[in-house]
């Protein structure tokens, strides 16, 4: 079937992987970077992680009250520690919990 006048004919084009683009640059080697090292980029500084060791009689609500001034933020602590807590009611003395920074309230 003939192409209408003014339309390009690509019927003889064959697929392949040839390209006129330059080869991709080698990937950067970050093997010497250690966790927690300072970055020279102008990214905002990471908030240091605060921790708390659970004592006998503690609850997430009690810990929340201590750190945030309100027991209502217990779920923030729970969510930050899902890697070691499967149930917010089953914390154990000696566990070291991450305490996330308090979130700013909307005006």
Phi and psi restraints in degrees (value plus and minus 20) as a CYANA .aco file:
   2 UNK   PHI    -104.0   -64.0
   2 UNK   PSI     126.2   166.2
   3 UNK   PHI     -98.1   -58.1
   3 UNK   PSI     127.1   167.1
   4 UNK   PHI     -82.0   -42.0
   4 UNK   PSI     134.6   174.6
   5 UNK   PHI     -77.9   -37.9
   5 UNK   PSI     119.3   159.3
   6 UNK   PHI      67.3   107.3
   6 UNK   PSI     -27.2    12.8
   7 UNK   PHI    -117.1   -77.1
   7 UNK   PSI     114.9   154.9
   8 UNK   PHI     -88.9   -48.9
   8 UNK   PSI     130.4   170.4
   9 UNK   PHI    -126.5   -86.5
   9 UNK   PSI      89.9   129.9
  10 UNK   PHI    -126.4   -86.4
  10 UNK   PSI      -0.7    39.3
  11 UNK   PHI     -87.4   -47.4
  11 UNK   PSI     -41.1    -1.1
  12 UNK   PHI    -118.9   -78.9
  12 UNK   PSI     -10.6    29.4
  13 UNK   PHI     -98.7   -58.7
  13 UNK   PSI     114.8   154.8
  14 UNK   PHI    -133.8   -93.8
  14 UNK   PSI     125.5   165.5
  15 UNK   PHI     -94.6   -54.6
  15 UNK   PSI     141.7   181.7
  16 UNK   PHI     151.6   191.6
  16 UNK   PSI    -198.8  -158.8
  17 UNK   PHI    -132.6   -92.6
  17 UNK   PSI      -7.7    32.3
  18 UNK   PHI     -90.3   -50.3
  18 UNK   PSI     124.9   164.9
  19 UNK   PHI    -167.0  -127.0
  19 UNK   PSI     130.2   170.2
  20 UNK   PHI    -112.4   -72.4
  20 UNK   PSI     -21.7    18.3
  21 UNK   PHI     -93.0   -53.0
  21 UNK   PSI     129.1   169.1
  22 UNK   PHI     -87.2   -47.2
  22 UNK   PSI     135.5   175.5
  23 UNK   PHI     -83.1   -43.1
  23 UNK   PSI     131.8   171.8
  24 UNK   PHI     -83.7   -43.7
  24 UNK   PSI     126.5   166.5
  25 UNK   PHI     -88.9   -48.9
  25 UNK   PSI     134.0   174.0
  26 UNK   PHI     -83.6   -43.6
  26 UNK   PSI     125.3   165.3
  27 UNK   PHI     -91.9   -51.9
  27 UNK   PSI     124.8   164.8
  28 UNK   PHI     -87.1   -47.1
  28 UNK   PSI     124.3   164.3
  29 UNK   PHI    -119.1   -79.1
  29 UNK   PSI      91.8   131.8
  30 UNK   PHI    -125.7   -85.7
  30 UNK   PSI       2.5    42.5
  31 UNK   PHI     -82.7   -42.7
  31 UNK   PSI     -42.4    -2.4
  32 UNK   PHI    -114.6   -74.6
  32 UNK   PSI     -18.5    21.5
  33 UNK   PHI    -101.0   -61.0
  33 UNK   PSI     113.6   153.6
  34 UNK   PHI    -129.2   -89.2
  34 UNK   PSI     127.0   167.0
  35 UNK   PHI     -79.9   -39.9
  35 UNK   PSI     116.6   156.6
  36 UNK   PHI      68.3   108.3
  36 UNK   PSI     -21.7    18.3
  37 UNK   PHI     -95.5   -55.5
  37 UNK   PSI     131.1   171.1
  38 UNK   PHI     -91.6   -51.6
  38 UNK   PSI     126.9   166.9
  39 UNK   PHI    -123.7   -83.7
  39 UNK   PSI     125.0   165.0
  40 UNK   PHI    -109.0   -69.0
  40 UNK   PSI     -25.9    14.1
  41 UNK   PHI     -91.5   -51.5
  41 UNK   PSI     143.3   183.3
  42 UNK   PHI    -110.9   -70.9
  42 UNK   PSI      11.2    51.2
  43 UNK   PHI     -93.1   -53.1
  43 UNK   PSI     133.4   173.4
  44 UNK   PHI     -83.4   -43.4
  44 UNK   PSI     126.1   166.1
  45 UNK   PHI     -86.4   -46.4
  45 UNK   PSI     120.9   160.9
  46 UNK   PHI     -92.9   -52.9
  46 UNK   PSI     122.4   162.4
  47 UNK   PHI     -93.8   -53.8
  47 UNK   PSI     109.5   149.5
  48 UNK   PHI     -81.8   -41.8
  48 UNK   PSI     123.9   163.9
  49 UNK   PHI    -101.7   -61.7
  49 UNK   PSI     107.2   147.2
  50 UNK   PHI    -118.3   -78.3
  50 UNK   PSI     123.0   163.0
  51 UNK   PHI    -146.5  -106.5
  51 UNK   PSI     142.7   182.7
  52 UNK   PHI    -164.2  -124.2
  52 UNK   PSI     112.2   152.2
  53 UNK   PHI    -112.6   -72.6
  53 UNK   PSI     101.7   141.7
  54 UNK   PHI     -83.6   -43.6
  54 UNK   PSI     113.4   153.4
  55 UNK   PHI    -127.7   -87.7
  55 UNK   PSI     142.9   182.9
  56 UNK   PHI     -78.8   -38.8
  56 UNK   PSI     113.1   153.1
  57 UNK   PHI      69.8   109.8
  57 UNK   PSI     -25.4    14.6
  58 UNK   PHI     -92.6   -52.6
  58 UNK   PSI     130.3   170.3
  59 UNK   PHI    -151.3  -111.3
  59 UNK   PSI     143.3   183.3
  60 UNK   PHI     -83.0   -43.0
  60 UNK   PSI     -54.4   -14.4
  61 UNK   PHI     -84.3   -44.3
  61 UNK   PSI     -62.4   -22.4
  62 UNK   PHI     -85.1   -45.1
  62 UNK   PSI     -61.8   -21.8
  63 UNK   PHI     -85.4   -45.4
  63 UNK   PSI     -61.9   -21.9
  64 UNK   PHI     -79.2   -39.2
  64 UNK   PSI     -64.6   -24.6
  65 UNK   PHI     -79.8   -39.8
  65 UNK   PSI     -61.4   -21.4
  66 UNK   PHI     -83.8   -43.8
  66 UNK   PSI     -65.8   -25.8
  67 UNK   PHI    -107.8   -67.8
  67 UNK   PSI     -53.9   -13.9
  68 UNK   PHI    -131.5   -91.5
  68 UNK   PSI     -28.7    11.3
  69 UNK   PHI      61.9   101.9
  69 UNK   PSI     -16.8    23.2
  70 UNK   PHI    -167.8  -127.8
  70 UNK   PSI     115.9   155.9
  71 UNK   PHI     -93.3   -53.3
  71 UNK   PSI     -32.1     7.9
  72 UNK   PHI     -91.2   -51.2
  72 UNK   PSI     -28.4    11.6
  73 UNK   PHI    -119.6   -79.6
  73 UNK   PSI      -1.5    38.5
  74 UNK   PHI     -78.7   -38.7
  74 UNK   PSI     -53.1   -13.1
  75 UNK   PHI     -88.6   -48.6
  75 UNK   PSI     -49.8    -9.8
  76 UNK   PHI     -83.5   -43.5
  76 UNK   PSI     -61.0   -21.0
  77 UNK   PHI     -87.6   -47.6
  77 UNK   PSI     -63.3   -23.3
  78 UNK   PHI     -78.6   -38.6
  78 UNK   PSI     -67.9   -27.9
  79 UNK   PHI     -83.2   -43.2
  79 UNK   PSI     -56.2   -16.2
  80 UNK   PHI     -91.1   -51.1
  80 UNK   PSI     -35.7     4.3
  81 UNK   PHI    -140.5  -100.5
  81 UNK   PSI       3.9    43.9
  82 UNK   PHI     -80.5   -40.5
  82 UNK   PSI     -41.6    -1.6
  83 UNK   PHI     -87.5   -47.5
  83 UNK   PSI     -40.3    -0.3
  84 UNK   PHI    -146.8  -106.8
  84 UNK   PSI     -25.6    14.4
  85 UNK   PHI    -138.7   -98.7
  85 UNK   PSI     102.1   142.1
  86 UNK   PHI    -119.3   -79.3
  86 UNK   PSI     -36.1     3.9
  87 UNK   PHI    -164.1  -124.1
  87 UNK   PSI     105.1   145.1
  88 UNK   PHI     -84.8   -44.8
  88 UNK   PSI     -36.3     3.7
  89 UNK   PHI    -111.0   -71.0
  89 UNK   PSI     -22.9    17.1
  90 UNK   PHI    -137.3   -97.3
  90 UNK   PSI      38.9    78.9
  91 UNK   PHI    -111.6   -71.6
  91 UNK   PSI     132.6   172.6
  92 UNK   PHI    -145.2  -105.2
  92 UNK   PSI     123.0   163.0
  93 UNK   PHI     -73.8   -33.8
  93 UNK   PSI     117.6   157.6
  94 UNK   PHI      77.6   117.6
  94 UNK   PSI     -39.1     0.9
  95 UNK   PHI     -86.7   -46.7
  95 UNK   PSI     120.6   160.6
  96 UNK   PHI    -124.2   -84.2
  96 UNK   PSI      93.2   133.2
  97 UNK   PHI    -121.1   -81.1
  97 UNK   PSI     122.4   162.4
  98 UNK   PHI     -99.7   -59.7
  98 UNK   PSI     115.1   155.1
  99 UNK   PHI    -132.2   -92.2
  99 UNK   PSI      88.0   128.0
 100 UNK   PHI     -88.2   -48.2
 100 UNK   PSI     132.9   172.9
 101 UNK   PHI     -82.9   -42.9
 101 UNK   PSI     125.0   165.0
 102 UNK   PHI     -84.2   -44.2
 102 UNK   PSI     117.2   157.2
 103 UNK   PHI    -102.1   -62.1
 103 UNK   PSI     122.7   162.7
 104 UNK   PHI     -89.2   -49.2
 104 UNK   PSI     120.5   160.5
 105 UNK   PHI    -106.1   -66.1
 105 UNK   PSI     126.4   166.4
 106 UNK   PHI     -93.5   -53.5
 106 UNK   PSI     119.4   159.4
